[in-house]
Amino acid sequence: MTTIPFVGKCFPTAAEFLGYLDTIQFKAWTPRFVTMHHTGGPSLATWRTYAHGNRKVPITDAQWMKNLASWYGTPESNGGPKGGPWSAGPHFFFTPDNFCVLSLPEKRGVHAVSFNANSWGVECVGDFDSEAFTPDLASRYAEGLACLHVALGISPDPYVFNLRGLHFHRDDPKTTKTCPGRRVDKAAMIALVKAKMAQLAGAASHDDDDPPPAVVAIKRKGTVDVAAGDFLSVRDEPSAKSPETRRLNRGAAIDIIGEAMNGTTRWYRIASVDGGDFVSARYVTLG
């Protein structure tokens, strides 16, 4: 038995979770969309016994992540996952208490056969074929999903199979699963995620006392380099939390008039009618 590479961190609030997501540095792999799952096992009822039940030794969400990392690394013949040991697992596990990070977010995970190559995988505690997907749970999980979309600078819609938009595990033609559960409606979930994204953007504009990133004037030509059929979001400020002002298609030529560093993320300011907007530099090829 081995343990898959894992993070194991858990964050009780969206602000703390976003703070962590902002530290991620992508290299050879970048997710294009997010795939939502439910756990099935443990069910929500079982999970509640972990830290809130009558166990002599409670299982915290952080300990659960450690246990999962070991389980995913266990051969199927020894009680591990189907086809195990796996090289990784889902990237995130959302619980009513925490937004938890399991597998390395900057690397491909293992969670849905058709979507592993292009998406972050998120397991939401509960079996929503049999358990109620209550408004409180929907709100909590939508908040976590909103953080992921904000961090990547993407939108949960429009949905294009295996390319962009919020995916459900059941969208995978290579599975017969109903995940994230028959009681979870995709249109309603997308609307809720977008509402949470708007709230996060509003909070970011009011609770950040740090000065905005300094913009250094440069003059370069560039080309939008995203997947075929995808687009690049143009934002009002050099931040994935900033409102989207427009979108650029693959191959679009841009005039770069400045650059700014927001943490470890480089942004380019591009020429526009009103003086300039910002795009993530990792999706631009310089001319």
C-alpha positions as CSV (number, residue, x, y, z in Angstrom):
1,M,0.0,0.0,0.0
2,T,1.2,3.5,-0.9
3,T,-0.2,7.0,-0.4
4,I,-1.0,9.1,-3.4
5,P,0.6,12.6,-3.6
6,F,-1.8,14.8,-1.7
7,V,-2.3,18.2,-0.1
8,G,-4.7,17.4,2.8
9,K,-5.6,20.9,3.7
10,C,-9.1,22.0,4.7
11,F,-10.6,25.5,4.7
12,P,-13.8,26.4,6.5
13,T,-14.4,29.6,4.7
14,A,-14.6,30.7,1.0
15,A,-12.1,33.5,1.8
16,E,-9.5,31.0,3.1
17,F,-10.1,28.6,0.3
18,L,-9.7,31.3,-2.3
19,G,-6.5,32.4,-0.6
20,Y,-5.1,28.9,-1.1
21,L,-6.3,28.7,-4.7
22,D,-4.5,31.9,-5.5
23,T,-1.2,30.2,-4.6
24,I,-1.5,27.5,-7.2
25,Q,1.1,27.7,-10.0
26,F,0.1,25.7,-13.1
27,K,2.8,24.4,-15.4
28,A,2.2,21.7,-18.1
29,W,-1.4,21.1,-17.1
30,T,-4.3,23.6,-16.5
31,P,-7.9,22.5,-16.0
32,R,-10.4,23.9,-18.4
33,F,-13.6,23.2,-16.4
34,V,-14.8,21.7,-13.1
35,T,-16.6,18.3,-12.7
36,M,-19.0,17.9,-9.8
37,H,-19.5,14.5,-8.1
38,H,-21.2,13.3,-4.9
39,T,-19.6,10.8,-2.5
40,G,-22.2,8.1,-2.2
41,G,-19.9,6.6,0.4
42,P,-19.7,8.1,2.9
43,S,-23.3,9.3,2.8
44,L,-24.0,12.6,4.5
45,A,-25.5,10.7,7.4
46,T,-22.3,8.6,7.8
47,W,-20.0,11.7,7.4
48,R,-21.9,13.3,10.3
49,T,-20.7,10.5,12.6
50,Y,-17.1,11.2,11.7
51,A,-16.5,14.3,13.8
52,H,-20.0,15.0,15.2
53,G,-21.1,11.6,16.3
54,N,-20.2,9.4,19.3
55,R,-16.9,8.1,18.0
56,K,-14.2,7.7,20.7
57,V,-11.7,9.1,18.3
58,P,-13.5,11.6,16.0
59,I,-12.4,11.7,12.3
60,T,-11.7,15.3,11.3
61,D,-12.0,16.3,7.6
62,A,-8.2,16.7,7.6
63,Q,-7.8,13.1,8.9
64,W,-10.3,11.9,6.3
65,M,-8.1,13.4,3.6
66,K,-5.1,11.4,4.9
67,N,-7.2,8.2,5.0
68,L,-8.4,8.8,1.5
69,A,-4.9,9.4,0.2
70,S,-3.9,6.0,1.6
71,W,-7.1,4.3,0.2
72,Y,-6.6,5.6,-3.3
73,G,-3.0,4.2,-3.2
74,T,-4.3,0.7,-2.2
75,P,-4.6,-2.1,-4.7
76,E,-8.2,-3.1,-5.4
77,S,-7.4,-6.6,-4.2
78,N,-6.6,-5.2,-0.8
79,G,-9.8,-3.1,-0.5
80,G,-8.7,-0.1,-2.6
81,P,-10.6,1.6,-5.3
82,K,-11.7,-0.2,-8.5
83,G,-8.6,-0.6,-10.6
84,G,-6.4,0.6,-7.7
85,P,-3.9,1.6,-6.8
86,W,-4.6,4.9,-8.4
87,S,-1.9,7.6,-9.2
88,A,-4.2,10.3,-7.8
89,G,-7.8,11.0,-6.7
90,P,-10.3,13.8,-7.1
91,H,-8.8,17.2,-6.4
92,F,-11.3,18.5,-3.9
93,F,-13.7,17.2,-1.3
94,F,-16.4,19.6,-0.1
95,T,-18.2,18.9,3.3
96,P,-20.6,21.0,5.3
97,D,-17.6,22.1,7.4
98,N,-14.7,22.5,5.0
99,F,-13.5,22.9,1.5
100,C,-10.8,20.2,1.4
101,V,-7.9,19.7,-1.0
102,L,-6.9,16.1,-1.7
103,S,-4.9,15.6,-4.9
104,L,-2.4,18.2,-6.2
105,P,-4.5,20.9,-8.0
106,E,-1.8,21.7,-10.5
107,K,-1.7,18.1,-11.8
108,R,-4.2,15.9,-13.5
109,G,-6.4,14.0,-11.1
110,V,-8.4,10.7,-11.3
111,H,-12.2,11.1,-10.9
112,A,-14.0,10.7,-14.3
113,V,-12.7,8.7,-17.2
114,S,-13.6,11.2,-19.9
115,F,-12.9,14.3,-17.9
116,N,-9.6,13.5,-16.1
117,A,-7.5,15.2,-18.7
118,N,-9.3,18.5,-18.7
119,S,-10.9,19.2,-15.4
120,W,-10.7,19.6,-11.6
121,G,-12.8,16.9,-9.9
122,V,-14.9,17.8,-6.8
123,E,-16.5,15.3,-4.5
124,C,-19.4,16.8,-2.5
125,V,-20.3,14.8,0.6
126,G,-23.7,13.1,0.3
127,D,-25.6,10.5,-1.7
128,F,-28.0,12.7,-3.5
129,D,-29.8,9.8,-5.1
130,S,-31.3,9.0,-1.7
131,E,-30.4,12.0,0.6
132,A,-32.0,15.4,0.3
133,F,-29.9,18.0,-1.5
134,T,-31.1,20.8,0.8
135,P,-30.9,24.5,0.0
136,D,-28.2,24.8,2.7
137,L,-26.1,22.1,1.1
138,A,-26.6,23.5,-2.4
139,S,-25.5,27.0,-1.2
140,R,-22.4,25.6,0.6
141,Y,-21.3,23.5,-2.3
142,A,-22.1,26.2,-4.9
143,E,-19.8,28.6,-2.8
144,G,-16.9,26.1,-3.1
145,L,-17.6,25.6,-6.8
146,A,-17.7,29.4,-7.3
147,C,-14.2,29.7,-5.7
148,L,-12.8,27.2,-8.2
149,H,-14.3,29.0,-11.1
150,V,-13.1,32.4,-9.8
151,A,-9.6,31.0,-9.3
152,L,-9.4,29.7,-12.8
153,G,-11.1,32.7,-14.4
154,I,-13.8,30.6,-16.0
155,S,-17.6,30.5,-16.1
156,P,-19.9,27.5,-15.2
157,D,-21.7,28.2,-18.5
158,P,-22.1,27.8,-21.4
159,Y,-21.6,24.1,-21.3
160,V,-19.6,22.5,-24.1
161,F,-18.9,18.8,-23.6
162,N,-15.3,18.2,-22.4
163,L,-14.3,21.7,-23.1
164,R,-16.0,24.3,-20.8
165,G,-18.8,24.9,-18.4
166,L,-19.7,23.0,-15.2
167,H,-19.8,19.3,-15.9
168,F,-21.5,16.6,-13.8
169,H,-20.0,13.1,-13.6
170,R,-23.1,11.7,-15.2
171,D,-22.2,13.7,-18.4
172,D,-19.4,11.2,-19.0
173,P,-20.6,8.8,-21.7
174,K,-18.2,6.2,-20.2
175,T,-20.2,5.9,-17.0
176,T,-23.7,4.8,-16.0
177,K,-23.6,6.7,-12.7
178,T,-26.1,9.4,-11.8
179,C,-23.5,11.4,-9.9
180,P,-23.8,14.0,-8.4
181,G,-27.2,12.5,-7.8
182,R,-30.7,12.6,-9.3
183,R,-31.7,15.3,-6.9
184,V,-29.1,17.8,-8.2
185,D,-30.4,19.9,-11.1
186,K,-27.6,21.3,-13.3
187,A,-29.3,24.4,-14.4
188,A,-30.2,25.4,-10.9
189,M,-26.6,24.6,-9.7
190,I,-25.1,26.7,-12.5
191,A,-27.3,29.7,-11.5
192,L,-26.4,29.3,-7.9
193,V,-22.7,29.1,-8.7
194,K,-22.9,32.3,-10.8
195,A,-24.7,34.1,-8.0
196,K,-22.0,33.0,-5.5
197,M,-19.3,34.2,-8.0
198,A,-20.9,37.6,-8.1
199,Q,-20.9,37.7,-4.3
200,L,-17.3,36.8,-4.2
201,A,-16.4,39.5,-6.7
202,G,-18.3,42.0,-4.7
203,A,-16.6,41.0,-1.4
204,A,-13.2,41.1,-3.0
205,S,-13.8,44.7,-4.2
206,H,-14.6,45.8,-0.6
207,D,-12.5,43.8,1.8
208,D,-9.1,44.0,0.2
209,D,-7.0,46.8,1.8
210,D,-3.9,46.0,-0.3
211,P,-3.1,48.4,-3.1
212,P,-3.9,47.1,-6.7
213,P,-1.0,45.4,-8.5
214,A,1.3,47.9,-10.2
215,V,1.1,47.9,-13.9
216,V,4.4,48.3,-15.8
217,A,4.2,49.7,-19.3
218,I,5.4,47.4,-22.1
219,K,4.6,47.2,-25.8
220,R,4.3,43.7,-27.3
221,K,2.1,41.8,-29.7
222,G,0.3,38.7,-28.6
223,T,-2.1,35.9,-29.7
224,V,-4.8,34.3,-27.6
225,D,-3.7,30.7,-27.0
226,V,-6.6,28.6,-25.7
227,A,-8.1,25.3,-26.7
228,A,-10.2,25.1,-29.9
229,G,-13.7,26.4,-29.3
230,D,-12.7,27.9,-26.0
231,F,-12.3,31.6,-25.1
232,L,-10.2,33.9,-22.9
233,S,-11.9,36.1,-20.4
234,V,-11.0,39.8,-20.4
235,R,-11.2,41.4,-16.9
236,D,-11.5,44.8,-15.6
237,E,-8.6,44.4,-13.2
238,P,-5.6,42.0,-13.0
239,S,-7.4,39.5,-10.9
240,A,-9.5,36.4,-11.6
241,K,-12.0,37.8,-9.1
242,S,-12.5,40.9,-11.3
243,P,-15.7,41.1,-13.4
244,E,-15.4,39.8,-17.0
245,T,-15.8,42.6,-19.5
246,R,-15.6,40.6,-22.7
247,R,-14.2,37.4,-24.3
248,L,-11.6,36.7,-26.9
249,N,-11.5,33.7,-29.2
250,R,-8.6,31.5,-29.9
251,G,-6.1,33.1,-32.3
252,A,-7.3,36.7,-31.6
253,A,-4.4,39.2,-32.0
254,I,-3.9,41.6,-29.1
255,D,-1.8,44.7,-28.4
256,I,-0.2,44.4,-25.0
257,I,0.4,47.7,-23.3
258,G,1.3,46.7,-19.8
259,E,1.9,43.8,-17.3
260,A,1.2,43.3,-13.7
261,M,1.9,40.6,-11.1
262,N,-0.9,39.6,-8.8
263,G,0.8,37.2,-6.4
264,T,2.5,34.7,-8.6
265,T,0.1,35.3,-11.6
266,R,1.2,37.5,-14.5
267,W,-1.4,39.6,-16.2
268,Y,-1.2,41.5,-19.5
269,R,-3.0,44.8,-20.0
270,I,-4.3,45.0,-23.5
271,A,-5.3,47.9,-25.6
272,S,-9.0,48.6,-25.9
273,V,-11.4,51.5,-26.6
274,D,-11.6,52.6,-23.0
275,G,-7.8,52.4,-22.3
276,G,-7.1,48.8,-21.4
277,D,-8.3,45.5,-19.9
278,F,-6.5,42.5,-18.5
279,V,-6.0,38.9,-19.5
280,S,-4.1,36.1,-17.9
281,A,-0.6,35.8,-19.4
282,R,-0.6,32.1,-19.4
283,Y,-3.2,32.0,-22.2
284,V,-1.2,34.4,-24.4
285,T,1.6,33.6,-26.9
286,L,3.9,36.6,-27.5
287,G,4.7,37.6,-31.0
